[in-house]
Amino acid sequence: MNIKQHRKRHIKLHGNLDELLADFIANTDGRLNNSILDMVKWSHKQTVEVDHHKNMVNLEEVER
């Protein structure tokens, strides 16, 4: 991977991390005193089964 490819990948990962962190904060009552490990565990749990729906956006409604 060259520097340009690495930078492009990093930008994508950073955007994904921003989205994940925003979702985590929104669904843990905005508490920022959680650890990174808490966020990683929460994120993994969501890959198994999403347990939050209150802050999810219905993309079909947004596209209308």
C-alpha positions as CSV (number, residue, x, y, z in Angstrom):
1,M,0.0,0.0,0.0
2,N,1.5,3.3,-1.0
3,I,1.1,6.6,0.9
4,K,-1.8,7.8,-1.2
5,Q,-3.7,4.5,-0.8
6,H,-3.0,4.5,3.0
7,R,-4.3,8.1,3.3
8,K,-7.5,7.2,1.4
9,R,-8.0,4.2,3.6
10,H,-7.4,6.2,6.8
11,I,-9.9,8.8,5.7
12,K,-12.5,6.1,5.2
13,L,-11.7,4.4,8.5
14,H,-11.8,7.7,10.3
15,G,-15.3,8.4,8.9
16,N,-16.5,5.0,10.0
17,L,-15.0,5.5,13.5
18,D,-16.8,8.9,13.7
19,E,-20.1,7.2,12.8
20,L,-19.5,4.3,15.3
21,L,-18.6,6.7,18.1
22,A,-21.7,8.9,17.4
23,D,-23.9,5.8,17.5
24,F,-22.2,4.6,20.7
25,I,-22.7,8.0,22.5
26,A,-26.3,8.3,21.3
27,N,-27.1,4.9,22.7
28,T,-25.3,5.1,26.0
29,D,-27.0,8.3,27.1
30,G,-24.1,10.5,26.0
31,R,-21.7,9.2,28.6
32,L,-18.1,9.9,27.6
33,N,-16.6,8.2,30.6
34,N,-16.8,4.8,28.9
35,S,-13.5,3.2,27.8
36,I,-12.5,2.3,24.3
37,L,-12.9,-1.3,25.3
38,D,-16.5,-0.6,26.3
39,M,-17.1,0.8,22.9
40,V,-15.5,-2.1,21.1
41,K,-17.5,-4.6,23.2
42,W,-20.7,-2.6,22.5
43,S,-19.9,-2.5,18.8
44,H,-19.3,-6.2,18.6
45,K,-22.5,-6.9,20.4
46,Q,-24.3,-4.8,17.8
47,T,-22.8,-7.0,15.0
48,V,-24.4,-10.0,16.7
49,E,-27.8,-8.4,17.3
50,V,-28.7,-4.7,17.3
51,D,-30.3,-3.9,20.6
52,H,-31.0,-0.3,20.1
53,H,-33.6,1.3,17.9
54,K,-34.4,4.6,19.4
55,N,-31.8,6.5,17.5
56,M,-31.7,4.6,14.3
57,V,-32.6,6.5,11.2
58,N,-35.0,4.9,8.6
59,L,-33.0,5.6,5.5
60,E,-36.0,4.8,3.3
61,E,-37.9,7.8,4.8
62,V,-34.8,10.1,4.5
63,E,-34.5,9.3,0.8
64,R,-38.2,10.3,0.1
